[in-house]
Amino acid sequence: MKISTVREFRDNATGYLRSKDPILVTRRGRLAGVFFPRPEASLPIEFKRELFAALSSEIARQLRTRGVKKDQILADFESWRKSKRGMGEHKATERKMREGEKSKRETRRRR
Protein backbone atom coordinates (compact mmCIF):
# COMPACT_ATOMS: atom_id res chain seq x y z
CA MET A 1 0.00 0.00 0.00
CA LYS A 2 1.29 3.44 -0.94
CA ILE A 3 0.91 6.67 1.02
CA SER A 4 0.50 9.98 -0.79
CA THR A 5 -0.30 13.54 0.16
CA VAL A 6 -3.30 15.20 -1.48
CA ARG A 7 -0.96 17.33 -3.57
CA GLU A 8 1.11 14.32 -4.71
CA PHE A 9 -2.07 12.42 -5.53
CA ARG A 10 -3.39 15.35 -7.57
CA ASP A 11 -0.10 15.86 -9.40
CA ASN A 12 0.35 12.13 -10.15
CA ALA A 13 -3.31 11.15 -10.54
CA THR A 14 -2.88 9.60 -13.97
CA GLY A 15 -0.16 7.26 -12.76
CA TYR A 16 -2.00 6.45 -9.54
CA LEU A 17 -5.17 5.61 -11.48
CA ARG A 18 -3.20 3.01 -13.43
CA SER A 19 -1.72 1.58 -10.23
CA LYS A 20 -2.88 -1.74 -8.81
CA ASP A 21 -2.03 -0.82 -5.21
CA PRO A 22 -4.40 0.95 -2.81
CA ILE A 23 -3.23 4.43 -1.84
CA LEU A 24 -3.72 6.18 1.48
CA VAL A 25 -4.13 9.90 0.80
CA THR A 26 -3.12 12.22 3.62
CA ARG A 27 -3.63 15.90 4.34
CA ARG A 28 -1.31 17.49 6.89
CA GLY A 29 -0.31 14.05 8.13
CA ARG A 30 -3.88 12.86 8.71
CA LEU A 31 -5.83 10.40 6.61
CA ALA A 32 -7.97 12.25 4.05
CA GLY A 33 -9.06 9.29 1.94
CA VAL A 34 -8.28 5.92 0.49
CA PHE A 35 -8.03 5.17 -3.20
CA PHE A 36 -8.78 1.62 -4.31
CA PRO A 37 -8.06 0.97 -7.99
CA ARG A 38 -10.86 -0.95 -9.64
CA PRO A 39 -9.81 -3.01 -12.67
CA GLU A 40 -13.32 -4.13 -13.62
CA ALA A 41 -15.62 -1.79 -15.50
CA SER A 42 -18.50 -1.93 -13.03
CA LEU A 43 -18.81 -1.98 -9.26
CA PRO A 44 -20.54 -4.72 -7.28
CA ILE A 45 -24.11 -3.88 -6.28
CA GLU A 46 -23.28 -4.26 -2.58
CA PHE A 47 -20.59 -1.61 -2.86
CA LYS A 48 -22.94 0.71 -4.76
CA ARG A 49 -25.58 0.33 -2.04
CA GLU A 50 -23.06 1.00 0.71
CA LEU A 51 -21.68 4.01 -1.11
CA PHE A 52 -25.19 5.38 -1.75
CA ALA A 53 -26.09 5.00 1.93
CA ALA A 54 -22.90 6.72 3.07
CA LEU A 55 -23.26 9.61 0.62
CA SER A 56 -26.97 10.03 1.40
CA SER A 57 -26.39 10.23 5.13
CA GLU A 58 -23.54 12.71 4.67
CA ILE A 59 -25.65 14.95 2.42
CA ALA A 60 -28.54 14.77 4.92
CA ARG A 61 -26.17 15.69 7.75
CA GLN A 62 -24.82 18.69 5.84
CA LEU A 63 -28.32 19.88 4.95
CA ARG A 64 -29.40 19.63 8.60
CA THR A 65 -26.27 21.53 9.68
CA ARG A 66 -27.04 24.32 7.24
CA GLY A 67 -30.73 24.36 8.11
CA VAL A 68 -31.88 23.61 4.56
CA LYS A 69 -35.44 22.28 4.37
CA LYS A 70 -36.85 19.76 1.89
CA ASP A 71 -39.27 22.38 0.50
CA GLN A 72 -36.36 24.71 -0.28
CA ILE A 73 -34.55 21.97 -2.20
CA LEU A 74 -37.66 21.04 -4.18
CA ALA A 75 -38.41 24.69 -5.00
CA ASP A 76 -34.82 25.24 -6.11
CA PHE A 77 -34.92 22.13 -8.29
CA GLU A 78 -38.24 23.13 -9.85
CA SER A 79 -36.86 26.59 -10.60
CA TRP A 80 -33.81 25.02 -12.23
CA ARG A 81 -36.00 22.68 -14.30
CA LYS A 82 -38.14 25.55 -15.53
CA SER A 83 -35.08 27.55 -16.52
CA LYS A 84 -33.69 24.55 -18.42
CA ARG A 85 -37.06 23.94 -20.09
CA GLY A 86 -37.22 27.58 -21.08
CA MET A 87 -33.79 27.34 -22.64
CA GLY A 88 -34.95 24.35 -24.65
CA GLU A 89 -37.97 26.24 -25.95
CA HIS A 90 -35.74 29.16 -26.85
CA LYS A 91 -33.44 26.90 -28.85
CA ALA A 92 -36.42 25.28 -30.58
CA THR A 93 -37.74 28.73 -31.53
CA GLU A 94 -34.32 29.72 -32.89
CA ARG A 95 -34.17 26.51 -34.90
CA LYS A 96 -37.62 27.15 -36.41
CA MET A 97 -36.60 30.69 -37.34
CA ARG A 98 -33.42 29.45 -39.04
CA GLU A 99 -35.40 26.81 -40.93
CA GLY A 100 -37.89 29.48 -42.04
CA GLU A 101 -35.08 31.73 -43.26
CA LYS A 102 -33.49 28.83 -45.09
CA SER A 103 -36.80 28.01 -46.75
CA LYS A 104 -37.22 31.66 -47.85
CA ARG A 105 -33.72 31.69 -49.37
CA GLU A 106 -34.43 28.48 -51.28
CA THR A 107 -37.70 29.92 -52.58
CA ARG A 108 -35.88 33.05 -53.80
CA ARG A 109 -33.25 30.94 -55.59
CA ARG A 110 -35.91 28.98 -57.45
CA ARG A 111 -37.46 32.16 -58.87
C-alpha positions in Angstrom: 0.0 0.0 0.0 1.3 3.4 -0.9 0.9 6.7 1.0 0.5 10.0 -0.8 -0.3 13.5 0.2 -3.3 15.2 -1.5 -1.0 17.3 -3.6 1.1 14.3 -4.7 -2.1 12.4 -5.5 -3.4 15.4 -7.6 -0.1 15.9 -9.4 0.4 12.1 -10.2 -3.3 11.2 -10.5 -2.9 9.6 -14.0 -0.2 7.3 -12.8 -2.0 6.4 -9.5 -5.2 5.6 -11.5 -3.2 3.0 -13.4 -1.7 1.6 -10.2 -2.9 -1.7 -8.8 -2.0 -0.8 -5.2 -4.4 1.0 -2.8 -3.2 4.4 -1.8 -3.7 6.2 1.5 -4.1 9.9 0.8 -3.1 12.2 3.6 -3.6 15.9 4.3 -1.3 17.5 6.9 -0.3 14.1 8.1 -3.9 12.9 8.7 -5.8 10.4 6.6 -8.0 12.2 4.1 -9.1 9.3 1.9 -8.3 5.9 0.5 -8.0 5.2 -3.2 -8.8 1.6 -4.3 -8.1 1.0 -8.0 -10.9 -1.0 -9.6 -9.8 -3.0 -12.7 -13.3 -4.1 -13.6 -15.6 -1.8 -15.5 -18.5 -1.9 -13.0 -18.8 -2.0 -9.3 -20.5 -4.7 -7.3 -24.1 -3.9 -6.3 -23.3 -4.3 -2.6 -20.6 -1.6 -2.9 -22.9 0.7 -4.8 -25.6 0.3 -2.0 -23.1 1.0 0.7 -21.7 4.0 -1.1 -25.2 5.4 -1.7 -26.1 5.0 1.9 -22.9 6.7 3.1 -23.3 9.6 0.6 -27.0 10.0 1.4 -26.4 10.2 5.1 -23.5 12.7 4.7 -25.6 14.9 2.4 -28.5 14.8 4.9 -26.2 15.7 7.7 -24.8 18.7 5.8 -28.3 19.9 4.9 -29.4 19.6 8.6 -26.3 21.5 9.7 -27.0 24.3 7.2 -30.7 24.4 8.1 -31.9 23.6 4.6 -35.4 22.3 4.4 -36.8 19.8 1.9 -39.3 22.4 0.5 -36.4 24.7 -0.3 -34.6 22.0 -2.2 -37.7 21.0 -4.2 -38.4 24.7 -5.0 -34.8 25.2 -6.1 -34.9 22.1 -8.3 -38.2 23.1 -9.9 -36.9 26.6 -10.6 -33.8 25.0 -12.2 -36.0 22.7 -14.3 -38.1 25.6 -15.5 -35.1 27.6 -16.5 -33.7 24.6 -18.4 -37.1 23.9 -20.1 -37.2 27.6 -21.1 -33.8 27.3 -22.6 -35.0 24.3 -24.6 -38.0 26.2 -25.9 -35.7 29.2 -26.8 -33.4 26.9 -28.8 -36.4 25.3 -30.6 -37.7 28.7 -31.5 -34.3 29.7 -32.9 -34.2 26.5 -34.9 -37.6 27.1 -36.4 -36.6 30.7 -37.3 -33.4 29.4 -39.0 -35.4 26.8 -40.9 -37.9 29.5 -42.0 -35.1 31.7 -43.3 -33.5 28.8 -45.1 -36.8 28.0 -46.8 -37.2 31.7 -47.9 -33.7 31.7 -49.4 -34.4 28.5 -51.3 -37.7 29.9 -52.6 -35.9 33.0 -53.8 -33.3 30.9 -55.6 -35.9 29.0 -57.5 -37.5 32.2 -58.9 
